[in-house]
Amino acid sequence: MTMETAIFPALIAFVMELILCPVLIPLLSRLKFGQYIREEGPKSHKKKAGTPTMGGIAIILSMIIGCVFFAGKYPAVLPVLLVTIAFGLIGLADDFIKVVMKHNEGLKPLQKFILQILVSSAFAFYLYANDFSTTLTFHILGGAQLDLGWLFYPFVVFAMVAMTNGTNFTDGLDGLAASVTVIVATFFAITAWGKGSNTLPAASAAAGSLLGFLLFNTYPAKVFMGDTGSLALGGFVTAIAFVLEMPMILLIVGFVYVAEVVSVMLQVGYFKATHGKRLFRMAPIHHHFEMGGWPETKVVAVFSIVTAILCLAAMLLV
């Protein structure tokens, strides 16, 4: 791996983001593709209603352009990119139904789940067809290993669906999902470089794209990524972790995603078990802190710092 393989995809994706966002944001505004704010959400978010959404289109396009020059020489880029695009298209359909067709719930949960299962199953088949290891390595347990055999492939589907929903839940504050994921993408870029993995251009392009997107997505956001972006990012982080044959590292570097989805599950379960009581002030968990008095910027900063520290710890473990 050369220095250019790490730097050029990031720079290309970053520059493309700077070109695409100033074009896309006014277009989304003219088309009235504005964010819908849930009634049950924090009251402070009401002012965000109408902010252009579906900015994930720019993230995906920037990643594609950042990777396209390297896909021929680095074949592992393609499956990671295809999974990212596939989940992005699911998110795009969801956003389109919500924003354009004015159906606030978007895709029905079962529809979204089936589509996620299909994409995840196709990726699991790719891993099977290319003889990827079915052994899980638990770095936090000193490198202990467990060979799942055929159970590995259902595990791939489960992990991918869970992680994409985790990133989807993380996208609830200005710059939160992008800030957390740019750190995770940087971790995977450094790890791919160290392992000599062909996934390096994909990880670098993702980091560069998100850095560019953050210029328009930090508080107060001029554009939101929407499900188009958040689901694409979930597909990206899960796919690259499996191609690098280190999926369990997501429990560490993707701790924020895991905490977000687990907080929703706990909130719903506790609410039903206690007939109306809440475990958190509001779920996903970033809203719990927000409702406790933290400004959005503090929540984003703390979650990003936690992710950065955990990524540094993960580097020591791997």
PATILUM-446555 format. One record per residue (C-alpha): x, y, z; residue number from 1. Coordinates in steps of 0.5 Angstrom, whole numbers, plus 500, padded with zeros to 3 digits. Each point is the difference from the previous one (the first is absolute). Example, Ala and Ser with C-alpha at 12.3 -4.5 7.8 and 13.67 -1.06 7.14 Angstrom:
# PATILUM-446555
PT    X    Y    Z  num
PT  525  491  516    1
PT  502  507  498    2
//
This chain:
# PATILUM-446555
PT    X    Y    Z  num
PT  500  500  500    1
PT  503  507  498    2
PT  498  507  503    3
PT  496  502  494    4
PT  496  494  501    5
PT  498  503  507    6
PT  500  507  498    7
PT  497  501  493    8
PT  493  497  501    9
PT  499  504  506   10
PT  502  506  497   11
PT  496  499  494   12
PT  494  498  504   13
PT  501  506  504   14
PT  500  505  494   15
PT  494  497  497   16
PT  496  501  506   17
PT  502  507  500   18
PT  498  500  492   19
PT  493  496  501   20
PT  497  503  507   21
PT  500  507  497   22
PT  496  498  494   23
PT  496  495  504   24
PT  498  504  506   25
PT  496  505  496   26
PT  497  495  495   27
PT  497  496  506   28
PT  498  507  503   29
PT  496  502  493   30
PT  497  493  500   31
PT  498  501  507   32
PT  503  493  502   33
PT  500  503  507   34
PT  501  496  507   35
PT  494  497  503   36
PT  500  501  508   37
PT  497  495  504   38
PT  495  503  505   39
PT  502  496  506   40
PT  507  502  499   41
PT  504  506  504   42
PT  496  506  499   43
PT  507  504  498   44
PT  500  496  494   45
PT  494  503  497   46
PT  504  506  497   47
PT  503  495  496   48
PT  494  498  496   49
PT  501  501  493   50
PT  508  500  500   51
PT  502  496  493   52
PT  501  493  501   53
PT  502  494  496   54
PT  507  503  500   55
PT  503  493  501   56
PT  499  500  492   57
PT  507  504  500   58
PT  503  496  505   59
PT  499  493  496   60
PT  502  504  493   61
PT  506  503  503   62
PT  502  493  503   63
PT  499  497  493   64
PT  504  505  496   65
PT  506  500  506   66
PT  500  492  499   67
PT  499  499  492   68
PT  507  502  498   69
PT  502  494  505   70
PT  495  495  499   71
PT  504  496  495   72
PT  506  499  503   73
PT  497  499  507   74
PT  494  495  499   75
PT  498  500  507   76
PT  497  507  499   77
PT  495  498  496   78
PT  496  496  505   79
PT  500  505  505   80
PT  498  505  496   81
PT  494  496  497   82
PT  498  499  507   83
PT  500  507  501   84
PT  496  502  494   85
PT  495  495  501   86
PT  498  502  507   87
PT  501  507  498   88
PT  494  498  495   89
PT  496  497  505   90
PT  501  507  504   91
PT  498  504  494   92
PT  494  496  499   93
PT  498  501  507   94
PT  502  508  500   95
PT  496  500  493   96
PT  493  498  503   97
PT  501  504  506   98
PT  502  507  497   99
PT  497  499  493  100
PT  494  496  501  101
PT  499  503  506  102
PT  499  494  504  103
PT  503  501  507  104
PT  502  493  502  105
PT  504  498  493  106
PT  501  493  498  107
PT  496  496  505  108
PT  504  496  505  109
PT  499  493  497  110
PT  502  503  493  111
PT  506  503  502  112
PT  502  494  504  113
PT  499  495  494  114
PT  504  505  496  115
PT  506  500  505  116
PT  499  492  501  117
PT  501  500  492  118
PT  506  504  500  119
PT  503  497  506  120
PT  499  493  497  121
PT  503  502  493  122
PT  506  502  504  123
PT  501  494  504  124
PT  500  496  494  125
PT  505  504  497  126
PT  504  498  506  127
PT  499  493  500  128
PT  501  500  492  129
PT  507  503  501  130
PT  502  496  506  131
PT  500  505  506  132
PT  502  497  507  133
PT  494  498  504  134
PT  504  501  506  135
PT  498  506  505  136
PT  506  503  504  137
PT  499  503  506  138
PT  505  505  501  139
PT  498  503  506  140
PT  501  493  503  141
PT  507  499  498  142
PT  499  498  493  143
PT  495  494  502  144
PT  497  497  494  145
PT  493  496  498  146
PT  499  497  494  147
PT  493  500  498  148
PT  500  496  494  149
PT  493  501  496  150
PT  497  504  506  151
PT  505  505  498  152
PT  496  502  494  153
PT  493  501  504  154
PT  505  504  505  155
PT  502  505  494  156
PT  493  501  498  157
PT  498  502  508  158
PT  506  504  501  159
PT  499  504  493  160
PT  493  501  502  161
PT  501  502  507  162
PT  506  505  498  163
PT  496  504  495  164
PT  494  501  504  165
PT  505  502  506  166
PT  503  505  495  167
PT  493  502  498  168
PT  498  502  507  169
PT  507  504  501  170
PT  498  505  495  171
PT  496  504  504  172
PT  504  506  502  173
PT  504  505  495  174
PT  506  497  498  175
PT  500  494  505  176
PT  500  494  495  177
PT  505  503  496  178
PT  504  502  505  179
PT  500  493  503  180
PT  501  496  494  181
PT  506  505  497  182
PT  504  497  506  183
PT  498  493  499  184
PT  501  501  493  185
PT  507  502  501  186
PT  501  495  505  187
PT  499  495  495  188
PT  504  503  495  189
PT  506  500  505  190
PT  499  493  501  191
PT  499  498  492  192
PT  506  504  499  193
PT  504  496  506  194
PT  497  493  497  195
PT  501  502  493  196
PT  493  499  498  197
PT  497  502  494  198
PT  494  503  504  199
PT  505  506  501  200
PT  497  505  494  201
PT  493  498  503  202
PT  501  502  507  203
PT  504  506  498  204
PT  495  503  495  205
PT  495  499  505  206
PT  504  504  505  207
PT  501  506  495  208
PT  493  500  498  209
PT  497  501  507  210
PT  506  505  502  211
PT  497  504  494  212
PT  493  499  502  213
PT  501  502  507  214
PT  501  507  497  215
PT  493  500  498  216
PT  497  496  506  217
PT  503  502  506  218
PT  495  505  505  219
PT  496  503  497  220
PT  500  495  495  221
PT  499  503  492  222
PT  498  493  498  223
PT  498  493  503  224
PT  503  493  498  225
PT  493  497  501  226
PT  499  492  499  227
PT  504  501  494  228
PT  506  501  503  229
PT  499  497  507  230
PT  498  493  497  231
PT  506  501  495  232
PT  505  501  506  233
PT  498  494  504  234
PT  501  496  494  235
PT  506  502  499  236
PT  503  499  507  237
PT  497  493  500  238
PT  503  498  493  239
PT  507  503  501  240
PT  500  496  507  241
PT  498  494  497  242
PT  505  500  494  243
PT  506  502  505  244
PT  497  494  504  245
PT  500  503  506  246
PT  492  501  501  247
PT  500  500  508  248
PT  504  506  500  249
PT  494  504  498  250
PT  498  499  508  251
PT  505  504  501  252
PT  501  506  495  253
PT  493  499  499  254
PT  498  501  507  255
PT  496  506  499  256
PT  496  497  494  257
PT  499  494  505  258
PT  498  504  506  259
PT  494  504  495  260
PT  497  494  498  261
PT  500  496  507  262
PT  497  506  503  263
PT  494  500  495  264
PT  499  493  502  265
PT  501  501  507  266
PT  495  506  500  267
PT  495  496  496  268
PT  500  494  504  269
PT  500  503  507  270
PT  494  505  498  271
PT  496  493  498  272
PT  502  497  506  273
PT  499  505  505  274
PT  493  503  496  275
PT  503  507  498  276
PT  506  501  504  277
PT  506  502  497  278
PT  507  498  501  279
PT  504  506  497  280
PT  497  507  499  281
PT  500  499  493  282
PT  503  495  495  283
PT  504  499  496  284
PT  505  501  506  285
PT  503  507  497  286
PT  493  503  501  287
PT  500  498  507  288
PT  506  504  501  289
PT  497  506  496  290
PT  494  500  505  291
PT  504  500  506  292
PT  503  507  498  293
PT  506  498  495  294
PT  500  504  494  295
PT  501  497  493  296
PT  507  502  499  297
PT  502  497  507  298
PT  496  493  499  299
PT  504  500  493  300
PT  507  502  503  301
PT  499  495  505  302
PT  498  494  496  303
PT  505  502  495  304
PT  506  500  506  305
PT  497  493  502  306
PT  501  497  493  307
PT  507  503  499  308
PT  502  497  507  309
PT  497  493  498  310
PT  503  500  493  311
PT  507  502  503  312
PT  499  494  505  313
PT  498  495  495  314
PT  506  502  496  315
PT  504  497  506  316
PT  496  494  500  317
PT  501  498  493  318
//
